[in-house]
Amino acid sequence: MKVFRKIKEAYKRHQEAMHSMSDDDILTIINDNNGRITATDLARQTVLTYIQASLKLQSLYDKGYLKITYSSTGLTQIMVLKTQVLSVTTSLSKLTDAKVLQVAIQAGGKITPATLCVVLECSINEARKKLDELQMKDVFNLEVTDRGAILYVLNDIDYLQDSKVRKLRK
């Protein structure tokens, strides 16, 4: 049983590290490094291990944000930010967790990507991506309406409706 507990704890630490860095965070780091980074460099600049950094970079490559080049020796793989992604990273920076949560609280704890898009003046894809990111961090639960719309519902809405918290919002 101790072995399983240790494996479970190691997996939990791995998941926490992977969720601690969003795609936007990593794209910003790459942008700050002149649009180029290796897995080793990413691991040195974040809480991620080399393997986790490699997985994150591969995920961004698979999503089309990065392209692969190699060092002059051909031994080191360098991930390069595609030029059209630079504008995406700057626009995503305006979608902070706090702003999204403020909009959700004002909407009574339930929000859709379309609502967020209109209120924060971003694209529907950016809104959905940010809400999905927060949902993966257990900030939101997903609900489906009778008409099939997906609602993002704050996990702690009952707490937010407490009178003391309402006073803080004003």
N, C-alpha and C positions, 0 to 999 in steps of 0.2 A: 504494500500500500504506500510506503514511503516513496517508492520510485514513481508511482503514478502522481502523487502529490507534487513531487519535484518537477515532473514533466508538465503538469497543469500550471504550476507557478511560473515556469519558464515560458510557457506559451502565453500566459496572461501578460508577463512583462514584454514579450515580443509584440503582442497586440496593442498594448498601451503605447509603446514606442512608435509603432506604425501609424496609429491614429493621432499621435501628438503632432504630426507634421502633415498638413494638408497639401494637396497638389499646388495650390496657390502659394503656400509658404516656400515650397521647393522651387517653383518657377521664379519667385522673387529672389531667392538665393542665387540661382543660376544667372538671372539677369544682373545681379550685383557683381557677379564674377565674369563680367564681360561676355555673358551668354554662353560660357563654356564651363564644364565641370566634369570631374571624374567621380566615380563612386567613393574613392579614397578621400577626395576633397570634401564631398558632401558629408561623409561620416565624421570627418574632423570638425566640421562647422556645426554639427547638429548632435542630437542625442542618439541618432541612429548608428547601428553597427555597420560594418562594411557590407554585409549580406543584405541588411535592411535597406541601405542606401542603394545598392544594386537593384533590388526589387522595385523601389520607388522610381528610379530612373528608367527601368525597363517598362514600368507601367505608363510613365509619361511618354516614352517612345511609342508604345503601342497605341496611345491615344492621339498620336500625331503632333505632339508638342516639340519633340526633339528629333534630331538626326544624329547619326553616328559618324565620327571621324576617328582617325588614329594618330597617335604621336608620330614624330619624324622617324622614330625607331620602329614603329609599327607594332609595338608591344602593349601600349596603353590605349584603351578605348576612351574617347572623349565624347561626351554628350554635348551637342550644340543646340541652342535654342533656335527654333525656326523664327524668321523675322516677323511673320504675322502674329506670332504669339506675344511679342513684346507689348502690343497694344492691349491684348487681352489681360495680361498681368496687371497693367496699370488700371484698367477699368474694374477688375475684380477687387482691387485694394479698397475701393469705396464701399464694398459690401462687407463691412465688418460684422462680427458676431453681435456686437452691441446694437448696431443699427437694425439688423434683422430681428433681434429679440424685441426691440422697441416697437417695431411695426407689428410683430405678432401679439404683443401685450395689448397694444391699442386696438387690435382686431379681436380681442377677447380670447386669445390663446390659440386661435385656429387661423391658418393662413394657406394660401395657394401660391404657386410660383407666379401666376398672373398678377395677383395682388401686390406681391413684392416687387415685381417688374415695374408696375405703374408707380408705386409709392417711392421707390428708390431710383427710378429712371435708369434701369439697366435692361439688358436683353433678357428674354424669357429663359434662355439657356443658362445665363449667368445666375439668375434667380433660382432656377431648379438645382443647379450645381451647388450653390451655397446651402440651400435647404437640405439637399441630400447629404452634404458634408456634416451639417449639424445633426441630422438624423442619425448618421453613423456614430456620432459622439454621444448619442442618447439624450440629446436636448429635445428632440421632437419624436413623437410616435406618428405612424401613418394611419389614416382612416380613409375609407372609401365611402362616398355618399351613395345614395340610392341611384343617382344619375351617373355614377362611375367616376366622379371627380375625386382626385387625391387631395386630401387635406393633411397639412402638417400641424399636429397638435402638440403644444408644449407639454412636456412631461409633468412639470410642477405647476400646472394651471390652478389647482386647488390652493396651493400656497400663495400664488400671485393674487388670488381673489381675497386673501386675508386683508382685513381693514388696515393693518399696519403697513403692509406692502403697498396698498393703494395710495396711502399718504406719501410714501417715498416717490411714487411715480409722478405726483403732481408737482 
